[in-house]
């Protein structure tokens, strides 16, 4: 019997997928409702400096984008704060993902003083609480201890399902509800894992010229369970 040649796989091209950051696209559940309430109640905040903490993929950047538009805030790079201080005037300031790289500690210390002196607001987002940022400047440590922290917890079923649906929508992919429900039941309860499995399924569907079905989702999840899911992207 002549073996048929294996059908060549399509090489998927990464065109980029711009996430939607509107208020209407925000998924709200008990896991993030305190953080959402903080953004919605601005400028009635309990302190001039607030820290929003949560795991990768928890929606911190989404919430920060909503607040930035609402407050007309200036977004600064955590590693280069000092050079922008003179131009801020009284505008609110956003520092997103402050613990992903080096922090301009002197700049952040003076920024906090500037925010307080001008009756303005500073929103800082990070994966960890301030005590874990590795800050060494004593005066800055003191300032950060005074900043209230609002935490986004690991996702419940509602948030995880909403995030998975939104991740597919950001890629302009429609999936049936049973597929989403299957993924919620089967993947690790982590937003980072949700991001990875959606990326994997998008590529698998492109390679196989198929829709994302429950069977395809099972194939992706089984590969993850077998330790093959450090995806060959």
SULWO-V670233 format. One record per pair of residues at least 24 apart in sequence whose C-alpha atoms are under 10 Angstrom apart, sorted by the first residue. I is the first residue (numbers start at 0). GAP is how many residues later the second one is. If there is no record, write none. Layout:
i=I gap=GAP
i=I gap=GAP
This chain:
i=6 gap=201
i=7 gap=199
i=7 gap=200
i=8 gap=195
i=8 gap=197
i=8 gap=198
i=8 gap=199
i=8 gap=200
i=9 gap=193
i=9 gap=194
i=9 gap=195
i=9 gap=196
i=9 gap=197
i=9 gap=198
i=9 gap=199
i=10 gap=192
i=10 gap=193
i=10 gap=195
i=10 gap=196
i=10 gap=197
i=11 gap=190
i=11 gap=191
i=11 gap=192
i=11 gap=193
i=11 gap=194
i=11 gap=195
i=11 gap=196
i=11 gap=221
i=12 gap=190
i=12 gap=193
i=13 gap=189
i=13 gap=219
i=14 gap=156
i=15 gap=154
i=15 gap=155
i=16 gap=150
i=16 gap=151
i=16 gap=152
i=16 gap=153
i=16 gap=154
i=16 gap=155
i=17 gap=149
i=17 gap=152
i=17 gap=153
i=18 gap=43
i=18 gap=147
i=18 gap=148
i=18 gap=149
i=18 gap=150
i=18 gap=151
i=18 gap=152
i=19 gap=42
i=19 gap=45
i=19 gap=146
i=19 gap=147
i=19 gap=149
i=19 gap=150
i=20 gap=38
i=20 gap=40
i=20 gap=41
i=20 gap=42
i=20 gap=43
i=20 gap=44
i=20 gap=45
i=20 gap=149
i=21 gap=40
i=21 gap=41
i=21 gap=43
i=21 gap=44
i=21 gap=47
i=22 gap=39
i=22 gap=40
i=22 gap=42
i=22 gap=43
i=22 gap=44
i=24 gap=37
i=24 gap=137
i=24 gap=138
i=24 gap=141
i=25 gap=33
i=25 gap=36
i=25 gap=37
i=25 gap=40
i=25 gap=133
i=25 gap=136
i=25 gap=137
i=25 gap=140
i=26 gap=32
i=26 gap=35
i=26 gap=131
i=26 gap=132
i=26 gap=133
i=26 gap=134
i=26 gap=135
i=26 gap=136
i=26 gap=138
i=26 gap=139
i=27 gap=31
i=27 gap=130
i=27 gap=131
i=27 gap=134
i=27 gap=135
i=28 gap=126
i=28 gap=127
i=28 gap=128
i=28 gap=129
i=28 gap=130
i=28 gap=131
i=28 gap=133
i=29 gap=122
i=29 gap=123
i=29 gap=125
i=29 gap=126
i=29 gap=127
i=29 gap=128
i=29 gap=129
i=30 gap=27
i=30 gap=120
i=30 gap=121
i=30 gap=122
i=30 gap=123
i=30 gap=124
i=30 gap=125
i=30 gap=126
i=30 gap=127
i=30 gap=128
i=30 gap=129
i=31 gap=26
i=31 gap=27
i=31 gap=28
i=31 gap=118
i=31 gap=119
i=31 gap=120
i=31 gap=121
i=31 gap=122
i=31 gap=123
i=31 gap=124
i=31 gap=127
i=32 gap=118
i=32 gap=119
i=32 gap=120
i=33 gap=116
i=33 gap=117
i=33 gap=118
i=33 gap=119
i=34 gap=24
i=34 gap=25
i=34 gap=28
i=34 gap=114
i=34 gap=115
i=34 gap=116
i=34 gap=117
i=34 gap=118
i=35 gap=24
i=35 gap=27
i=35 gap=30
i=35 gap=31
i=35 gap=114
i=35 gap=116
i=37 gap=25
i=37 gap=29
i=37 gap=112
i=38 gap=24
i=38 gap=25
i=38 gap=27
i=38 gap=28
i=38 gap=29
i=38 gap=31
i=38 gap=32
i=38 gap=84
i=39 gap=26
i=39 gap=27
i=39 gap=30
i=41 gap=25
i=41 gap=28
i=41 gap=29
i=41 gap=79
i=42 gap=24
i=42 gap=27
i=42 gap=28
i=42 gap=49
i=42 gap=77
i=42 gap=78
i=44 gap=76
i=45 gap=101
i=45 gap=102
i=46 gap=69
i=46 gap=73
i=46 gap=74
i=46 gap=75
i=46 gap=99
i=46 gap=100
i=46 gap=101
i=47 gap=44
i=47 gap=64
i=47 gap=67
i=47 gap=68
i=47 gap=69
i=47 gap=70
i=47 gap=71
i=47 gap=72
i=47 gap=73
i=47 gap=74
i=47 gap=75
i=47 gap=99
i=47 gap=100
i=48 gap=43
i=48 gap=44
i=48 gap=63
i=48 gap=66
i=48 gap=67
i=48 gap=71
i=48 gap=72
i=48 gap=73
i=48 gap=74
i=48 gap=75
i=48 gap=94
i=48 gap=95
i=48 gap=97
i=48 gap=98
i=48 gap=99
i=48 gap=100
i=49 gap=71
i=49 gap=72
i=49 gap=73
i=49 gap=74
i=49 gap=75
i=49 gap=94
i=49 gap=96
i=49 gap=97
i=49 gap=98
i=49 gap=99
i=49 gap=100
i=50 gap=44
i=50 gap=45
i=50 gap=47
i=50 gap=71
i=50 gap=72
i=50 gap=73
i=50 gap=74
i=50 gap=75
i=50 gap=77
i=50 gap=78
i=50 gap=79
i=50 gap=93
i=50 gap=96
i=50 gap=97
i=50 gap=98
i=50 gap=99
i=50 gap=100
i=51 gap=44
i=51 gap=45
i=51 gap=71
i=51 gap=72
i=51 gap=73
i=51 gap=74
i=51 gap=75
i=51 gap=76
i=51 gap=77
i=51 gap=96
i=51 gap=97
i=51 gap=98
i=51 gap=99
i=51 gap=100
i=52 gap=44
i=52 gap=71
i=52 gap=72
i=52 gap=73
i=52 gap=74
i=52 gap=75
i=52 gap=76
i=52 gap=77
i=52 gap=96
i=52 gap=97
i=52 gap=98
i=52 gap=99
i=52 gap=100
i=53 gap=71
i=53 gap=72
i=53 gap=73
i=53 gap=74
i=53 gap=75
i=53 gap=96
i=53 gap=97
i=53 gap=98
i=53 gap=99
i=53 gap=100
i=54 gap=71
i=54 gap=72
i=54 gap=73
i=54 gap=96
i=54 gap=97
i=54 gap=98
i=54 gap=99
i=54 gap=100
i=54 gap=135
i=54 gap=136
i=54 gap=137
i=55 gap=41
i=55 gap=70
i=55 gap=71
i=55 gap=72
i=55 gap=98
i=55 gap=134
i=55 gap=135
i=55 gap=136
i=55 gap=137
i=55 gap=139
i=56 gap=70
i=56 gap=97
i=56 gap=98
i=56 gap=106
i=56 gap=133
i=56 gap=134
i=56 gap=135
i=56 gap=136
i=56 gap=137
i=56 gap=138
i=57 gap=69
i=57 gap=93
i=57 gap=94
i=57 gap=95
i=57 gap=96
i=57 gap=97
i=57 gap=101
i=57 gap=102
i=57 gap=105
i=57 gap=132
i=57 gap=133
i=57 gap=134
i=58 gap=93
i=58 gap=104
i=58 gap=132
i=59 gap=36
i=59 gap=37
i=59 gap=64
i=59 gap=65
i=59 gap=66
i=59 gap=67
i=59 gap=91
i=59 gap=92
i=60 gap=35
i=60 gap=36
i=60 gap=64
i=60 gap=65
i=62 gap=62
i=63 gap=30
i=63 gap=31
i=63 gap=32
i=63 gap=33
i=63 gap=59
i=63 gap=60
i=63 gap=61
i=64 gap=29
i=64 gap=31
i=66 gap=25
i=66 gap=27
i=66 gap=56
i=67 gap=24
i=67 gap=25
i=67 gap=26
i=67 gap=55
i=70 gap=50
i=72 gap=47
i=72 gap=48
i=72 gap=49
i=72 gap=50
i=73 gap=48
i=74 gap=47
i=74 gap=48
i=76 gap=24
i=76 gap=25
i=76 gap=26
i=76 gap=27
i=77 gap=24
i=77 gap=25
i=77 gap=26
i=77 gap=27
i=77 gap=29
i=77 gap=30
i=77 gap=46
i=78 gap=24
i=78 gap=25
i=78 gap=26
i=78 gap=28
i=78 gap=29
i=79 gap=24
i=79 gap=25
i=79 gap=26
i=79 gap=27
i=79 gap=28
i=80 gap=24
i=80 gap=25
i=80 gap=26
i=80 gap=27
i=80 gap=28
i=80 gap=29
i=80 gap=30
i=81 gap=24
i=81 gap=25
i=81 gap=26
i=81 gap=27
i=81 gap=28
i=81 gap=29
i=82 gap=24
i=83 gap=27
i=84 gap=25
i=84 gap=26
i=84 gap=29
i=85 gap=25
i=85 gap=28
i=87 gap=26
i=87 gap=27
i=88 gap=25
i=88 gap=26
i=88 gap=29
i=88 gap=31
i=89 gap=24
i=89 gap=25
i=89 gap=26
i=89 gap=27
i=89 gap=28
i=89 gap=29
i=89 gap=30
i=89 gap=31
i=90 gap=24
i=90 gap=27
i=90 gap=28
i=90 gap=29
i=90 gap=30
i=90 gap=31
i=91 gap=26
i=91 gap=27
i=91 gap=28
i=91 gap=29
i=91 gap=30
i=91 gap=31
i=92 gap=27
i=92 gap=28
i=92 gap=29
i=92 gap=30
i=92 gap=31
i=93 gap=27
i=93 gap=28
i=93 gap=29
i=93 gap=30
i=93 gap=31
i=94 gap=27
i=94 gap=28
i=94 gap=29
i=94 gap=30
i=94 gap=31
i=95 gap=27
i=95 gap=28
i=95 gap=29
i=95 gap=30
i=96 gap=27
i=96 gap=28
i=96 gap=29
i=96 gap=30
i=96 gap=31
i=97 gap=26
i=97 gap=27
i=97 gap=28
i=97 gap=29
i=97 gap=30
i=97 gap=32
i=97 gap=35
i=98 gap=25
i=98 gap=26
i=98 gap=27
i=98 gap=28
i=98 gap=29
i=98 gap=30
i=98 gap=31
i=98 gap=33
i=98 gap=34
i=98 gap=35
i=98 gap=36
i=99 gap=26
i=99 gap=27
i=99 gap=28
i=99 gap=33
i=100 gap=32
i=101 gap=31
i=101 gap=32
i=101 gap=33
i=102 gap=30
i=102 gap=31
i=102 gap=32
i=103 gap=31
i=104 gap=30
i=104 gap=31
i=104 gap=32
i=104 gap=33
i=104 gap=34
i=104 gap=35
i=104 gap=36
i=105 gap=31
i=105 gap=33
i=105 gap=34
i=106 gap=33
i=107 gap=32
i=107 gap=35
i=107 gap=36
i=108 gap=28
i=108 gap=29
i=108 gap=30
i=108 gap=31
i=108 gap=32
i=108 gap=33
i=108 gap=34
i=108 gap=35
i=109 gap=30
i=111 gap=28
i=111 gap=31
i=111 gap=32
i=111 gap=35
i=112 gap=27
i=112 gap=30
i=121 gap=25
i=122 gap=24
i=123 gap=25
i=124 gap=24
i=124 gap=25
i=124 gap=26
i=125 gap=25
i=126 gap=24
i=126 gap=25
i=153 gap=35
i=153 gap=36
i=153 gap=37
i=154 gap=34
i=154 gap=35
i=154 gap=36
i=155 gap=28
i=155 gap=33
i=155 gap=34
i=156 gap=24
i=156 gap=27
i=156 gap=28
i=156 gap=32
i=157 gap=26
i=158 gap=25
i=158 gap=32
i=159 gap=24
i=159 gap=25
i=159 gap=27
i=159 gap=29
i=159 gap=30
i=159 gap=31
i=159 gap=34
i=160 gap=24
i=160 gap=33
i=162 gap=28
i=162 gap=31
i=162 gap=32
i=163 gap=27
i=163 gap=30
i=163 gap=31
i=163 gap=33
i=163 gap=34
i=164 gap=29
i=164 gap=33
i=166 gap=27
i=166 gap=28
i=166 gap=31
i=166 gap=32
i=167 gap=27
i=167 gap=30
i=167 gap=31
i=167 gap=33
i=167 gap=34
i=170 gap=27
i=170 gap=28
i=170 gap=31
i=172 gap=29
i=172 gap=38
i=172 gap=39
i=173 gap=37
i=173 gap=38
i=174 gap=36
i=174 gap=37
i=174 gap=38
i=174 gap=39
i=175 gap=35
i=175 gap=36
i=175 gap=37
i=175 gap=38
i=176 gap=37
i=177 gap=35
i=177 gap=36
i=178 gap=33
i=178 gap=34
i=178 gap=35
i=178 gap=36
i=178 gap=37
i=178 gap=38
i=178 gap=39
i=179 gap=33
i=179 gap=34
i=179 gap=37
i=180 gap=33
i=181 gap=32
i=181 gap=33
i=181 gap=35
i=181 gap=36
i=181 gap=39
i=182 gap=31
i=182 gap=34
i=182 gap=35
i=182 gap=37
i=182 gap=38
i=185 gap=31
i=185 gap=32
i=185 gap=35
i=185 gap=36
i=185 gap=39
i=186 gap=33
i=186 gap=34
i=186 gap=35
i=186 gap=37
i=186 gap=38
i=187 gap=33
i=187 gap=36
i=187 gap=37
i=192 gap=31
i=192 gap=36
i=195 gap=28
i=195 gap=33
i=195 gap=34
i=195 gap=35
i=196 gap=24
i=196 gap=27
i=196 gap=32
i=196 gap=34
i=198 gap=32
i=198 gap=34
i=199 gap=24
i=199 gap=29
i=199 gap=30
i=199 gap=31
i=199 gap=32
i=199 gap=33
i=202 gap=30
